[in-house]
Amino acid sequence: MTEIPEHLLKRAQQARDKAASSSDASESAASGGSEASASAADSRIPEHLLQRSKAAKAAKSGDADEPAASGGSVAVADKVGAVVAAPAGAGGQVPIGAGPGGHTQRLLTVVKSGSIQDVKATPVDKVHTWPHLLAAEFVAALAVTAFTFVFSIFVNAPLLQLANTNQTPNPSKAPWYFLGLQELLTMFHPMVAGVTIPGVGLIFLVLAPYIDRNPSNKPEDRKFATSLMTVHLMFWAVLVLIGSFFRGPGFNFILPWVDGLFFEL
């Protein structure tokens, strides 16, 4: 048989003693015993509230008529145990249930905010760098490496002979990333082709984030920024294609399917 711990036995005995004392107090109160001493000993109502209730009952029954006639405040030192000055109400009586100074406000309870408020965190459109971003970048790097490897198998790109300083190749073309600028030089003045047009393009790209301040990441919501970047890329892509495949000896315009290709990958 399991033994009951000692502290539980003591707690049960205290509960039984308390119940017996409260029952004795109620019986003595019913039989006409001392109500004030029983309430002070066994009741859970604070003593100052009991005294305040007695003072209010006495004031209501007419015991406070004499103090009210003498001037504006009620002295209840003999009932409460202290002098409580309260402004006289209608008829010079203290309101029933009024506290010190005549205040009638009550503090019922203090409730923690977490028990009655369910504050949820606002969702944000953010993800962690790892694994979301780095995983996508790693897969993209693998795809580019695989494409370069396959491209190098099917496309022959041998090293040419040493450059001959006494013989300039015809046509003499810049690398593909400068062919767009070289193509502009055949159409405009060098100042316009080399400074004005590239400068205006760079200025537009720099100002684009300040002109289009839409925070959305959807292309359909960023029509201005998408159009600006598309025009910029297509402008230079067309110039590079023309300089690569449609320019022959003397950098003259040719048709590649008629005169052949004058461009080496």
Rosetta blueprint (number, residue, H / E / L):
1 M L
2 T L
3 E L
4 I L
5 P L
6 E H
7 H H
8 L H
9 L H
10 K H
11 R H
12 A H
13 Q H
14 Q H
15 A H
16 R H
17 D H
18 K H
19 A H
20 A H
21 S H
22 S H
23 S H
24 D H
25 A H
26 S H
27 E H
28 S H
29 A H
30 A H
31 S L
32 G L
33 G L
34 S L
35 E H
36 A H
37 S H
38 A H
39 S H
40 A H
41 A H
42 D H
43 S L
44 R L
45 I L
46 P L
47 E H
48 H H
49 L H
50 L H
51 Q H
52 R H
53 S H
54 K H
55 A H
56 A H
57 K H
58 A H
59 A H
60 K H
61 S H
62 G H
63 D H
64 A L
65 D H
66 E H
67 P H
68 A H
69 A H
70 S H
71 G L
72 G L
73 S L
74 V L
75 A L
76 V L
77 A H
78 D H
79 K H
80 V H
81 G L
82 A L
83 V L
84 V L
85 A L
86 A L
87 P L
88 A L
89 G L
90 A H
91 G H
92 G H
93 Q L
94 V L
95 P L
96 I L
97 G L
98 A L
99 G L
100 P H
101 G H
102 G H
103 H L
104 T L
105 Q L
106 R L
107 L L
108 L L
109 T L
110 V L
111 V L
112 K L
113 S H
114 G H
115 S H
116 I H
117 Q L
118 D L
119 V L
120 K L
121 A L
122 T L
123 P L
124 V L
125 D L
126 K L
127 V L
128 H L
129 T H
130 W H
131 P H
132 H H
133 L H
134 L H
135 A H
136 A H
137 E H
138 F H
139 V H
140 A H
141 A H
142 L H
143 A H
144 V H
145 T H
146 A H
147 F H
148 T H
149 F H
150 V H
151 F H
152 S H
153 I H
154 F H
155 V L
156 N L
157 A L
158 P L
159 L L
160 L L
161 Q L
162 L L
163 A L
164 N L
165 T L
166 N L
167 Q L
168 T L
169 P L
170 N L
171 P L
172 S L
173 K L
174 A L
175 P L
176 W H
177 Y H
178 F H
179 L H
180 G H
181 L H
182 Q H
183 E H
184 L H
185 L H
186 T L
187 M L
188 F L
189 H L
190 P H
191 M H
192 V H
193 A H
194 G H
195 V H
196 T H
197 I H
198 P H
199 G H
200 V H
201 G H
202 L H
203 I H
204 F H
205 L H
206 V H
207 L H
208 A H
209 P H
210 Y H
211 I H
212 D L
213 R L
214 N L
215 P L
216 S L
217 N L
218 K L
219 P H
220 E H
221 D H
222 R L
223 K H
224 F H
225 A H
226 T H
227 S H
228 L H
229 M H
230 T H
231 V H
232 H H
233 L H
234 M H
235 F H
236 W H
237 A H
238 V H
239 L H
240 V H
241 L H
242 I H
243 G H
244 S H
245 F H
246 F L
247 R E
248 G L
249 P H
250 G H
251 F H
252 N L
253 F E
254 I L
255 L L
256 P H
257 W H
258 V H
259 D H
260 G L
261 L L
262 F L
263 F L
264 E L
265 L L
